[in-house]
């Protein structure tokens, strides 16, 4: 038995370890079993993120992308997981935004990528940009509790900053 999670999946034959063997570009259709394996890897990636294990999530989302490269939501969550796992978030921010913006434009669920783009901006200290993204999420899905909570927190921070005179404070 091995302690490496990828090797363990290869040894047990779990779907996340399956890689496409052809170097031909995807033609738009993914075989049903491959799509199912990709969806399963994606769900495992989501669970890893909920457990605050972005490194494991990167492996699962990468497997999902390899199995179904045309799925923009998979690429968006892979970018988000890589951002969360990165030590220098500012350095990876541009590479994170691109797949999230692509998913916003092409996904059937653009609020998913928009929410994570809002989180990226918030984590980088760009509150106004983050606020705009979270507000758009709530416009798309009015019952999105996490986006609503982010809006309340950012609005409170912005109000407190305005009340204290901003970043440098007010001269008294």
Helices and strands as residue ranges (DSSP letters): H 5-12, G 15-17, H 32-50, H 54-67, H 72-85, H 89-106, H 110-123, H 127-140, H 145-163
